[in-house]
Amino acid sequence: MFPKRENRIALISCHGDPAAEIGKEEAGGQNVYVRQVGMALAGLGWQVDMFTRKASAEQAAIVHHCEGCRTIRLVAGPEDFVPRDEIYGYVPDFVDAFQRFEAEEGVRYSLVHTNYWISAAIGMELKQRREIAQVHTYHSLGVVKYQNVSPVPMIAGTRLEVEKAVLKTAERIVATSPQEKEHMRSLMSSQGSIDIIPCGTNTEHFGSVGRNQARQALGIAADEKVVVYVGRFDPRKGIETLVRAIAASDWRNSGKLRLIIGGGSRPGHSDGKERERIEGIVQELGLASFTHFPGRLSREILPTYYAAADLVVVPSHYEPFGLVTIEAMACRVPVVGSSVGGLLYTVKPEETGLLAPPKDVGAFKEAIDRILNHPEWARQLGNNARKRVENLFSWQGVARQLSDLYEQILTEQATRKFADELYQQKLAEKPVRSLASELLEATLTDSSTRKPA
């Protein structure tokens, strides 16, 4: 009888803790993706373990999210915050800890879905040690990212090698947009198997608050023009472009404009330093009276901020997908985004929002003013945006696509293993010449009975 596969998978997000509070250092779209995918897959009957690096001695080793889904924090290097580019040196430690966990729990994962390039290296190291299938999602491509970063970090060469290698060696690569797949093919390699499965969002949670209710909750007047940014404080997120565009806006001196820049910051860390820099630009440009920094926005309050907005701006220099985009769209809010990466896929210009070249202050100013100056059109864009998210970007739909992919890979893996075992058994029982004749006869018989295509 054909062997039954185990209904257990491992998601690896080494630097992006799925159980972390979103908005903290190193806690953004990837963390949301891994956690939401894990929970949705558990709802489809998978046993999902999500592995990350323990970044504090006070952190719980295991966090249960729902039945069948948990985050497991492995000790790899110091139990302290480590910048992501320095985590690569602890890849062997992470793999050792992963295998110790398997031994202690009495489990053995047949498939690992790795996220980001450091986790890709972990998956490839596991494949060197034993048989295991690997699915990989990049979340960010170094070959694209480093075109927009100066200076290029010392780790860049290693990252590019790892990203190119996993494209060739993983059983499957998951691209989150057609644009990301095109970048892989044109800039990295023609080899490797790539499926396009987008990121998703919770369409019940995002969209649960109405505009009037949201503005009342936040103390925002009905006639204010509200522009919102949500995300990390990182130079690559393009917040400076947004601030300078607002400084040039038609609405700057109206007394009706409010700019909200929501996101986490930790003093002494990179995002805290970037927040201080952005605050300095806001002061320099005379925008402080109507610019608000609410800090980290919890998942519970996020829909309220989105719903209160006239538009949400995603001015990233590079964005493989951009979860904020579809969260805002699910809340019936138009998006002005950079014409890069996954934003070219999620935002439909003139239908759900507008796109502008990254770092182009004038283009962002014009796009923002177009939407603020035409409220009826803005409402139509928002309604279109909601429909687009419902049709393409729900977590349940994403999880179903990933589940089908895992099923296919695990079935192929089990089939190969079964065939190998059967071959070895027959090889032990019969002379090689006899076995070869039997296999040839089976092949000819199969060919003669197969229906033409």
HELIX and SHEET records of a PDB file:
HELIX    1   1 GLY A   29  GLY A   43  1                                  15    
HELIX    2   2 ARG A   84  ILE A   87  1                                   4    
HELIX    3   3 TYR A   88  TYR A   90  5                                   3    
HELIX    4   4 VAL A   91  GLU A  105  1                                  15    
HELIX    5   5 TRP A  117  ARG A  129  1                                  13    
HELIX    6   6 GLY A  142  LYS A  145  1                                   4    
HELIX    7   7 ALA A  156  THR A  169  1                                  14    
HELIX    8   8 PRO A  178  LEU A  187  1                                  10    
HELIX    9   9 ARG A  211  LEU A  218  1                                   8    
HELIX   10  10 PRO A  235  LYS A  237  5                                   3    
HELIX   11  11 ILE A  239  ALA A  247  1                                   9    
HELIX   12  12 SER A  270  GLU A  284  1                                  15    
HELIX   13  13 ALA A  288  PHE A  290  5                                   3    
HELIX   14  14 LEU A  302  ALA A  308  1                                   7    
HELIX   15  15 LEU A  323  ALA A  330  1                                   8    
HELIX   16  16 LEU A  343  THR A  346  1                                   4    
HELIX   17  17 VAL A  361  ASN A  373  1                                  13    
HELIX   18  18 PRO A  375  LEU A  392  1                                  18    
HELIX   19  19 TRP A  395  GLU A  429  1                                  35    
HELIX   20  20 VAL A  432  THR A  449  1                                  18    
SHEET    1   A 8 ILE A  62  CYS A  66  0                                        
SHEET    2   A 8 CYS A  69  LEU A  74 -1                                        
SHEET    3   A 8 GLN A  47  ARG A  53  1                                        
SHEET    4   A 8 ARG A   8  ILE A  12  1                                        
SHEET    5   A 8 LEU A 111  ASN A 115  1                                        
SHEET    6   A 8 ALA A 133  THR A 137  1                                        
SHEET    7   A 8 ARG A 172  ALA A 175  1                                        
SHEET    8   A 8 ILE A 194  ILE A 196  1                                        
SHEET    1   B 6 THR A 291  GLY A 295  0                                        
SHEET    2   B 6 LEU A 257  GLY A 262  1                                        
SHEET    3   B 6 LYS A 225  VAL A 230  1                                        
SHEET    4   B 6 LEU A 311  VAL A 314  1                                        
SHEET    5   B 6 VAL A 335  SER A 338  1                                        
SHEET    6   B 6 GLY A 353  ALA A 356  1                                        
END                                                                             
